[in-house]
């Protein structure tokens, strides 16, 4: 969570700086309109909230929990303006996460590390597209695809790919010419089935990550 706090602070400072620069009046800066393609390169902090119980194959609670670590990685947003206020965005990237298991209040051991391809597609509404700081909200679908996993400490863990859904909010700040600053936050709701040691143990892992991002965009 400390990384999320740092990133949130960076977003706030960057937003204030960009706003001051924009209000200083750059006549070349123009808001995105219908038919515009926006591509944002972002740094994203993906913060799962998983703290899910582990059960035996018979359904008994072991008293153990599964936790999933943060990941800070570059991501790409591709946003197309269907109208001056409605757009469709695809968010692409890959993240790497460590998975640990243990008893609450005790030590947690690393059991697995996995790469995740978590594409998100959202429909966004921009209520004030010509504002100096243009906010938006959105909602859409998510797919979690797990690959290149590595097991640790004698455990063997498999993760099931799953669909989910997401809500998002953020803002764009037009800068010089076609460039802009983007700050974005998404809450993704998704659960994956974890099979441990060939199904001897199982867990329905509620990932439900926050994805907090800061980036620079270009309009085409």
C-alpha positions, 0 to 999 in steps of 0.5 A: 500500500505504501507504493499506492500512497506514493503514486497517489501523491505523485498524481496529485502533484503532477495534476497541480503542476499541469493545471498551473501550466495549462492555465498559463494559457497554451493556445495550441492545446485542444481537447479531444473530440469525436473521432479522436484516438488517444494513446496514454502511456502510464505507470500503474500500481496494481494493488490486489486486496486478496486475503482469502481463506484456504480450504481442504478438498473436503471443504474444511477451513484450514485457518490459512489465508492467501495474499497477493502482492502489488505490482508497479508496471507500465500500461497502455491505454487506447481510447477512441472518442465515439462522440465528444463525450463518450469513448471506448478504452482498452487498457493493456499491460502485464503485471507480475505478482507474488502469492503468499500463504500463512496464518493471520498474525503469523509468517506468510510463505511465498508459494507462487509467482505469476505473470498476469495479462489483465486487459480491461475494456471500458465505456467512458463518459466525459461530462466536461470535454472542453474543461482545462481539467476534463474528468471522466467516469467509466465501467466495463469488463476485465479478463485475468489470464495467468501465465509463466507461473513459478512455484516455491517452498514445495507447493504446486499452485494453479490459477484459473483464468476468470472474467470480471468487471471494472469501474474507473474515474480519472481526468485528462489535462491538455498540454502543448499541441496533441499532448496531455496528462492523464490520471486514472483509477480503476477498481476491478472486481474479479475472483480466481480459483486457486488449486494447491497441490493438485486440489488437496487445498483450494481457495476462491481468491478475491483479487479485487485490485485497485489500479492507480495510474499516471501517464502522458497521452497523445491525440491522433 
